């Protein structure tokens, strides 16, 4: 399954050090961002809480984007 191929804990760790992430947290936008707790972890994952699909979409840090792109496509 696609979700099993994505390391959400790695994305969460990279979010902690990515310089762009604070801008998402303070941006004036219609998007609603929220921190989602990861199961069996003390990490949270910043996500766009997409109300149209009901599925949170993780904010992918620059260091993970190529790997996520290659996994999905």
Secondary structure, 3 states (H helix, E strand, C coil): CCHHHCCHHHHHHHHHHCCCHHHHHHCCCCCCEEEEECCCCCCEEEEEECCCCCCEEECCCHHHHHHHHHHHC
